[in-house]
């Protein structure tokens, strides 16, 4: 074989090997996640949350930042658990919180409104949320100085109420949540930085609601970011919401928006990199 042909053959072999290695790298399986149901109680209600983490990266000897996940008004369903799993894949210890009671979920808007309605405007919202956060902290896997809460729709409102109560949070992220104005008392108690991911055409948030919310944050000197996603309606992060909307006659109110979903998740990751940074 000539030197030229030998060189070309070697280059071809190298290219094939490199292609195989690249394919192997890009198709590597996701980490094997450890997850378990966690039973607890609050106010006489039996609750069951969902703890998930990557045991190859996290242990009692190697704690990680923790994130409490608060669900939409449908209850602790698969969507909230899937978001917790996505966080665990990023190396966080995630706990999807139960607000209603073990196994209490619904796909009917009327029932969801009834379940969520018992919390709005009442101390119970922050108190029940704190019970879930305490389960995350009690796992023995979390760095207590690096804890956050995220929530979706109803859960987004919950994260705000929880922060205003003075819970030990480095930050909160509200995805298409209802907006709760902060009182001067809340400004004194709050420890968290705040990221609000908002659908710019969310019909459930009126201009006066937005004005009152931002005024409360500004008057209270909160460290916050408010990001609006053009064209996004309520519940823009949930790929299953279009089917729920059709079943409940809510097509004009809610809708999935892939771009807003992707962008808001990226903004959350950037926010976490800041609040969980270690010197």
C-alpha positions in Angstrom: 0.0 0.0 0.0 1.3 3.4 -0.9 2.0 6.0 1.8 -0.9 8.2 0.5 -3.4 5.3 0.7 -2.1 4.3 4.2 -2.6 7.9 5.4 -6.1 8.1 4.0 -7.0 4.8 5.6 -5.8 5.9 9.0 -7.7 9.2 8.7 -10.8 7.2 7.8 -10.4 5.0 10.8 -9.9 8.0 13.1 -13.0 9.7 11.6 -15.1 6.6 12.2 -13.8 6.2 15.8 -14.5 9.9 16.5 -18.0 9.6 15.1 -18.7 6.6 17.3 -17.3 8.4 20.4 -19.4 11.5 19.6 -22.5 9.4 19.2 -21.9 7.7 22.4 -21.4 11.0 24.2 -24.6 12.5 22.9 -26.7 9.5 23.5 -25.5 8.9 27.1 -28.4 7.9 29.3 -29.7 10.3 31.9 -28.5 9.8 35.5 -30.2 7.1 37.5 -32.4 9.1 39.8 -33.4 8.1 43.3 -36.9 9.0 44.2 -39.3 8.2 47.0 -42.6 9.2 48.4 -42.4 11.2 51.7 -45.4 11.0 54.0 -46.0 13.9 56.4 -48.8 15.8 58.1 -50.0 19.4 58.4 -53.1 20.7 60.2 -54.5 17.2 60.5 -54.2 16.6 56.7 -52.1 13.6 55.6 -49.8 14.7 52.8 -47.3 12.9 50.5 -44.6 14.6 48.6 -42.1 13.4 46.1 -38.3 13.6 46.8 -35.9 13.0 43.9 -32.1 13.4 43.5 -29.1 11.9 41.7 -27.5 9.6 44.3 -24.2 9.5 42.3 -23.8 13.2 43.0 -25.6 13.8 46.2 -25.4 12.2 49.7 -25.5 13.2 53.4 -21.7 13.7 53.1 -22.1 15.7 49.8 -25.2 17.9 50.2 -26.5 19.8 47.3 -28.8 22.9 46.8 -32.4 22.0 47.4 -35.5 23.1 45.4 -39.1 22.8 46.6 -41.5 22.5 43.7 -45.1 23.8 44.2 -47.7 22.4 41.7 -50.4 24.0 39.7 -53.9 24.1 41.0 -54.5 20.6 39.7 -52.5 19.2 42.6 -49.4 17.1 42.9 -49.7 15.3 39.5 -47.1 13.9 37.1 -46.3 17.3 35.7 -45.0 18.7 39.0 -43.0 15.4 39.6 -41.5 15.6 36.1 -40.2 19.2 36.9 -38.7 17.9 40.1 -37.0 15.1 38.1 -35.6 17.7 35.7 -34.1 19.6 38.6 -32.6 16.4 40.0 -30.9 15.8 36.6 -29.2 19.1 37.0 -27.8 18.0 40.4 -30.3 19.5 42.8 -32.3 17.8 45.5 -35.9 18.4 44.5 -39.1 17.9 46.5 -42.5 18.2 44.9 -44.8 19.4 47.6 -48.3 18.2 48.3 -50.7 21.0 49.2 -54.1 19.2 49.2 -53.6 15.8 50.7 -52.3 12.4 49.7 -53.6 11.4 46.2 -55.8 14.5 45.8 -55.5 15.6 42.2 -58.0 16.7 39.6 -58.3 17.5 35.9 -61.6 19.5 36.4 -61.1 23.3 36.7 -64.1 23.7 39.0 -62.7 21.2 41.5 -59.2 22.7 41.1 -60.6 26.2 41.9 -62.3 24.8 45.0 -59.1 23.1 46.2 -56.9 26.1 45.6 -59.5 28.6 46.9 -59.0 27.5 50.5 -55.5 29.0 50.5 -55.7 32.4 48.8 -55.5 35.3 51.2 -55.0 33.1 54.2 -52.0 32.2 56.4 -52.6 28.6 55.4 -50.9 29.0 52.1 -47.5 29.8 53.5 -48.0 27.5 56.5 -48.8 24.4 54.3 -46.0 25.4 51.9 -43.5 25.6 54.8 -44.5 22.1 55.9 -43.3 20.8 52.5 -40.2 22.9 52.6 -39.4 21.5 56.0 -39.5 18.0 54.6 -36.9 19.0 52.0 -34.7 20.4 54.7 -35.1 17.3 56.8 -33.9 15.0 54.0 -30.3 15.4 55.2 -29.2 15.9 51.6 -29.6 19.6 51.3 -27.2 22.5 52.0 -29.5 24.7 54.1 -27.9 27.9 52.9 -28.7 27.0 49.3 -32.4 26.4 49.1 -35.0 27.8 46.6 -38.6 27.3 45.7 -40.3 27.2 42.3 -43.9 27.0 41.5 -46.3 26.9 38.6 -49.6 28.9 38.4 -51.1 28.4 41.9 -47.7 27.2 42.9 -46.1 30.4 41.7 -48.4 32.3 44.1 -47.4 29.9 46.8 -43.7 30.7 46.4 -44.4 34.4 46.8 -46.4 33.8 50.0 -43.7 31.5 51.3 -41.0 34.1 50.7 -43.0 36.8 52.3 -43.4 34.7 55.4 -39.7 34.8 56.0 -38.9 31.2 55.0 -35.2 30.3 54.7 -35.0 30.7 51.0 -32.2 32.0 48.8 -34.6 32.6 46.0 -38.0 31.8 44.5 -39.1 31.4 40.9 -42.8 31.9 40.0 -43.8 30.5 36.6 -47.1 32.1 35.3 -48.2 32.5 38.9 -50.9 34.8 40.2 -49.2 37.9 41.7 -49.5 38.6 45.4 -48.6 42.2 46.4 -46.0 42.4 49.2 -46.9 44.2 52.3 -44.4 46.3 54.3 -44.3 43.5 56.9 -43.5 41.0 54.1 -40.6 43.2 53.0 -39.2 43.0 56.5 -39.4 39.2 56.7 -38.4 38.2 53.2 -34.9 36.7 52.7 -35.3 35.6 49.1 -34.3 37.0 45.7 -37.3 36.8 43.3 -37.6 35.8 39.7 -41.1 36.2 38.1 -41.6 34.4 34.7 -44.8 35.9 33.3 -46.9 35.4 30.2 -47.2 38.8 28.6 -50.8 38.1 27.5 -51.9 36.2 30.5 -55.6 37.2 30.8 -55.7 36.2 34.5 -53.3 38.9 35.5 -54.9 42.3 35.1 -52.8 45.5 34.6 -53.9 46.8 38.0 -52.7 43.5 39.5 -49.3 43.9 37.9 -49.0 47.5 39.0 -49.8 46.7 42.6 -47.4 43.8 42.6 -44.4 45.8 41.2 -45.2 48.7 43.5 -45.0 46.4 46.5 -41.7 45.0 45.5 -40.3 48.4 44.7 -41.5 50.0 47.9 -40.2 47.1 49.9 -36.7 47.2 48.3 -37.0 43.6 47.1 -34.2 42.1 44.9 -36.4 40.9 42.0 -36.5 40.3 38.2 -39.7 40.3 36.2 -39.5 38.7 32.8 -42.5 38.8 30.4 -42.6 36.4 27.4 -44.4 37.7 24.4 -47.5 35.9 23.2 -47.5 33.6 26.3 -50.7 33.0 28.1 -51.3 31.4 31.5 -49.7 28.0 32.1 -47.3 28.4 29.2 -44.8 25.9 30.6 -47.1 22.8 30.7 -47.1 20.7 27.5 -50.3 19.0 28.7 -52.3 22.1 29.3 -53.9 22.4 25.9 -55.7 19.1 26.5 -56.8 20.3 29.9 -57.9 23.6 28.4 -60.1 21.9 25.8 -61.7 19.7 28.4 -62.5 22.6 30.6 -63.4 25.3 28.0 -60.3 27.4 28.8 -58.6 27.6 25.4 -58.7 31.4 25.5 -57.0 31.6 28.9 -54.3 29.0 29.0 -51.9 27.5 26.4 -48.5 25.9 26.1 -45.8 28.0 24.5 -42.6 26.1 23.8 -40.4 29.1 23.3 -41.5 30.7 26.6 -41.1 27.3 28.4 -37.6 26.9 27.1 -36.6 30.5 27.8 -38.1 30.6 31.3 -36.3 27.3 32.3 -33.1 28.9 31.1 -33.7 32.0 33.1 -34.3 29.9 36.1 -31.0 28.1 35.6 -29.2 31.4 35.3 -30.9 32.6 38.5 -29.9 29.5 40.4 -26.3 29.9 39.3 -26.3 33.3 40.9 -28.1 32.5 44.2 -26.4 29.2 44.8 -22.9 30.4 43.9 -20.2 29.7 46.4 -17.1 31.8 46.9 
